[in-house]
Amino acid sequence: MKLLRKLPPEARLLLPAFVVILVVVAVPLLFSLYTSFTSYRLVRPETIWNVVWFKNYIKLFGSSDFWWAFGRTVLFLTVVLNLEMLFGLALALLVNQVTRGQRMLRTIMMFPMMFSPVLVGFQFKFMFNDNIGIVNHILQNWFGVTQAIPWLVESHLAFFSLACAEIWNSTAVFAILLLAGLMAMPQDPLEAARVDGCTPWQAFRHVTLPFLMPFVYIAMTIRSLDVGRAFDIVKIMTNGGPAGRTELIWTLSARAGYEDARMGYANAMSYVAVLLSIAFTVHFFRKLNASRQFLNEVDA
């Protein structure tokens, strides 16, 4: 009690929030970190005290299944983030040109991100179904395709289908942030570029795009954390199949933890995935700081 009285009033007001964060976030994180150094199995609770130190991590780094999942996760991150950025930028530029009904368009543009990833996974699973899916129905009836395309059975097509679902679900994040950047952009530089005889592409490339880059990297940072832990859509649509060809780190970790009951090994894998997400986040933060510094130098 004496220690609490010594704290400033602001700190005492924040103390309950810190306690909640400690209980809800810090304790589970520390527990999972501890179990990653044990041979903990869900079906044998007593193994939680069997410390094996770095054995799980050594086994993990020697597993070809893990490295394939790791590579697919990085590829999925790279493809999805870049395509979301391009589509989001295109949407933002188009909506920014609209003078009437822009508020309604902004609301409609946000609809996909309001859907649960589980619901999106089921939606796209039925859309890409090779027997009853609407995608094959359109291809066969409108474009003369004679055979059903196995979207979720062939490995490359399954990866493409997962990317489509993820992009549809979250492109709005980029679109909204980039639209906010376009609306906040001063018009004087664009008018000066037009007076100097710049083409629309040159004005976009050398004036608009550099101004938008901080917004791009903010969206990249947010989405890299989401895509890096992609689980729901992959679990629903392919469950890591066919033959593990769409297995990402988080689905592989869930399989090891809940299907094989190797929770210690699964937690070790999860912490490697967390480090991957942190690496992408740090990279985009550095890019964000560099783009801000560039804009400050231009303004100066």
C-alpha positions in Angstrom: 0.0 0.0 0.0 2.8 2.4 0.8 4.3 1.7 -2.7 0.9 2.5 -4.3 0.7 5.8 -2.4 4.1 6.8 -3.7 3.0 6.4 -7.3 1.7 9.5 -9.1 -2.1 9.6 -9.7 -1.7 8.9 -13.4 0.3 5.7 -12.7 -2.3 4.5 -10.2 -5.1 5.1 -12.8 -3.1 3.0 -15.3 -2.2 0.2 -12.8 -5.4 -1.9 -13.4 -4.7 -1.9 -17.2 -1.2 -3.0 -16.6 -2.4 -5.8 -14.4 -4.9 -7.0 -17.0 -2.3 -6.9 -19.7 0.1 -8.9 -17.5 -2.5 -11.6 -16.8 -4.0 -11.8 -20.3 -0.9 -11.3 -22.5 2.4 -11.7 -20.6 1.6 -14.8 -18.5 0.4 -16.9 -21.5 3.4 -15.7 -23.6 5.9 -16.6 -20.9 4.1 -20.0 -20.3 4.2 -20.8 -24.0 7.9 -19.7 -24.2 8.7 -22.0 -21.2 6.9 -25.0 -22.8 8.9 -24.5 -26.0 11.9 -25.7 -24.0 10.1 -28.8 -22.7 8.8 -32.0 -24.2 5.3 -31.1 -23.1 2.6 -33.3 -24.7 -1.1 -32.5 -24.2 -2.0 -36.2 -23.4 0.8 -36.3 -20.8 0.5 -33.3 -18.5 3.4 -34.4 -16.3 5.8 -33.8 -19.3 5.4 -30.0 -18.8 8.2 -30.3 -16.2 10.6 -32.2 -18.5 12.9 -29.5 -19.7 14.8 -30.4 -22.9 16.2 -26.9 -23.5 16.9 -26.3 -27.3 16.0 -29.8 -28.4 12.7 -28.7 -30.0 14.4 -25.9 -31.9 17.2 -28.2 -33.1 14.6 -30.7 -34.3 12.6 -27.9 -35.9 15.5 -26.5 -37.9 16.3 -30.0 -39.1 12.8 -30.7 -40.3 12.2 -30.4 -44.1 8.5 -30.0 -43.4 9.2 -26.9 -41.4 11.4 -25.3 -44.0 8.9 -25.9 -46.7 6.2 -24.3 -44.6 8.5 -21.5 -43.7 9.3 -20.8 -47.4 5.6 -21.0 -48.4 4.8 -18.5 -45.6 7.4 -16.0 -46.8 6.1 -16.5 -50.4 2.5 -16.1 -49.3 3.4 -12.9 -47.4 5.3 -11.4 -50.3 2.7 -12.2 -53.0 -0.4 -11.2 -50.9 1.1 -8.0 -49.5 2.3 -6.7 -52.9 -1.0 -7.6 -54.7 -3.0 -6.0 -51.9 -0.9 -2.9 -52.1 -1.4 -2.6 -55.9 -5.2 -3.3 -55.8 -5.6 -1.0 -52.8 -3.7 1.8 -54.6 -5.8 1.3 -57.7 -9.0 1.4 -55.7 -7.9 4.5 -53.7 -7.0 6.4 -56.9 -10.3 5.5 -58.5 -12.4 6.5 -55.4 -10.4 9.7 -55.0 -11.6 10.8 -58.5 -15.2 10.4 -57.6 -17.0 13.7 -56.6 -20.5 12.4 -55.8 -21.2 9.4 -53.6 -17.7 9.0 -52.3 -18.8 8.3 -48.8 -21.0 5.5 -50.0 -18.1 4.0 -52.0 -15.8 4.2 -49.0 -18.4 2.3 -46.9 -18.9 -0.3 -49.6 -15.1 -0.7 -50.0 -14.8 -1.6 -46.3 -17.4 -4.5 -46.5 -14.9 -7.3 -47.2 -12.7 -6.6 -44.2 -15.8 -6.8 -42.0 -16.3 -10.5 -42.7 -14.7 -13.1 -40.5 -11.8 -14.9 -42.1 -13.6 -18.2 -41.3 -16.6 -17.1 -43.2 -14.4 -15.9 -46.1 -12.7 -19.3 -46.1 -16.0 -21.1 -46.4 -17.2 -18.7 -49.1 -14.2 -19.1 -51.3 -14.0 -22.9 -50.6 -17.5 -23.2 -52.2 -16.7 -20.7 -55.0 -13.6 -22.7 -56.0 -15.2 -26.2 -55.6 -14.5 -28.2 -58.7 -18.0 -29.7 -58.9 -20.4 -27.1 -57.6 -18.3 -23.9 -57.5 -19.4 -20.8 -59.3 -15.9 -20.2 -60.7 -15.9 -23.4 -62.7 -19.6 -22.9 -63.6 -18.7 -19.5 -65.2 -15.6 -20.9 -67.0 -17.5 -23.8 -68.4 -20.7 -21.9 -69.5 -19.2 -18.6 -70.6 -15.7 -19.4 -71.7 -16.0 -22.9 -73.2 -13.8 -24.7 -70.6 -14.6 -28.4 -71.0 -13.2 -29.9 -67.8 -13.6 -28.8 -64.2 -10.5 -27.1 -62.9 -9.4 -28.6 -59.5 -8.7 -25.3 -57.8 -8.3 -26.7 -54.3 -6.7 -30.0 -55.3 -3.8 -29.0 -57.5 -1.0 -27.4 -55.4 -0.3 -24.3 -57.4 -4.0 -23.6 -58.0 -4.7 -24.1 -54.3 -2.1 -21.6 -53.4 -3.6 -19.2 -55.9 -7.1 -19.7 -54.4 -5.8 -19.0 -50.9 -4.1 -15.8 -52.1 -7.4 -14.7 -53.8 -9.4 -15.2 -50.6 -6.8 -13.3 -48.5 -6.5 -10.5 -51.0 -10.3 -10.1 -51.3 -10.6 -10.0 -47.5 -8.0 -7.4 -46.7 -7.3 -5.2 -49.8 -9.6 -2.6 -48.2 -7.0 -2.0 -45.5 -4.6 -0.6 -48.1 -7.4 1.1 -50.0 -8.7 3.0 -46.9 -5.2 4.1 -45.7 -4.0 5.1 -49.2 -7.3 7.0 -49.8 -6.7 8.9 -46.5 -3.2 9.7 -47.8 -4.6 11.0 -51.1 -7.2 13.2 -49.3 -4.5 14.6 -47.0 -2.1 15.3 -49.9 -1.5 19.1 -50.6 -2.5 20.0 -54.2 0.3 22.6 -54.7 3.0 20.1 -55.7 0.6 18.5 -58.3 -0.3 21.9 -59.7 3.4 22.8 -60.0 4.1 19.6 -61.8 1.3 20.3 -64.3 2.6 23.8 -64.9 6.1 22.3 -65.5 4.6 20.1 -68.2 4.7 16.7 -66.4 2.5 14.0 -67.8 -0.1 12.3 -65.4 2.2 9.3 -65.0 5.2 11.5 -64.2 3.2 13.5 -61.7 2.0 10.3 -60.1 5.5 8.7 -60.1 7.5 11.7 -58.8 4.9 13.6 -56.7 1.9 11.4 -55.6 3.7 8.1 -54.9 6.5 9.5 -52.7 3.9 11.2 -50.6 1.9 8.0 -50.3 4.8 5.8 -49.3 4.5 6.3 -45.5 0.9 5.2 -45.8 1.9 2.2 -47.8 4.4 1.1 -45.2 1.9 1.6 -42.4 -0.5 -0.7 -44.2 2.3 -3.1 -44.9 3.2 -3.2 -41.2 -0.3 -3.9 -40.1 -1.0 -6.5 -42.8 2.3 -8.3 -42.4 1.3 -9.2 -38.8 -2.0 -10.5 -40.0 -0.8 -12.5 -43.1 2.2 -13.8 -41.1 -0.2 -15.6 -38.8 -2.6 -16.7 -41.5 -4.5 -19.7 -40.3 -8.3 -19.4 -40.6 -8.6 -19.2 -44.4 -5.9 -21.9 -45.0 -7.5 -24.3 -42.4 -11.0 -23.9 -43.9 -10.1 -24.0 -47.6 -7.4 -26.6 -47.9 -6.3 -27.6 -44.4 -2.7 -27.5 -45.6 -3.4 -29.8 -48.5 -3.1 -31.2 -51.0 -0.4 -33.4 -49.4 0.9 -30.5 -47.3 1.5 -28.3 -50.4 -0.3 -25.3 -48.9 0.9 -25.8 -45.3 2.0 -22.6 -43.7 3.9 -22.2 -40.4 0.7 -21.6 -38.3 -1.2 -24.5 -39.8 1.8 -26.8 -39.3 2.1 -25.6 -35.7 -1.6 -26.2 -35.0 -1.3 -29.7 -36.5 1.7 -30.5 -34.3 0.1 -29.1 -31.2 -3.5 -30.2 -31.4 -3.5 -33.3 -33.7 -0.1 -34.8 -32.7 -0.3 -33.4 -29.1 3.4 -32.2 -29.3 2.7 -28.8 -27.7 6.3 -28.1 -26.7 7.4 -28.6 -30.3 4.4 -26.6 -31.6 5.2 -23.6 -29.4 8.8 -23.6 -30.6 7.5 -23.4 -34.1 5.2 -20.6 -33.2 8.0 -18.5 -31.7 9.9 -18.9 -35.0 6.8 -17.6 -36.8 6.6 -14.7 -34.4 10.2 -13.8 -35.1 9.4 -13.9 -38.8 6.5 -11.5 -38.4 8.7 -9.2 -36.2 11.4 -9.3 -39.0 8.8 -8.1 -41.6 7.5 -5.5 -39.2 11.0 -4.1 -38.5 11.8 -4.0 -42.2 8.6 -2.0 -43.0 9.2 0.3 -40.0 12.7 1.1 -41.4 11.2 1.8 -44.8 8.5 4.0 -43.2 11.2 6.1 -41.4 13.2 6.4 -44.6 10.1 7.6 -46.6 9.3 10.1 -43.9 12.9 11.4 -43.9 12.7 11.7 -47.7 9.5 13.8 -47.5 11.1 16.0 -44.8 14.1 16.6 -46.9 11.9 17.5 -49.9 9.8 19.9 -47.8 13.0 21.5 -46.5 
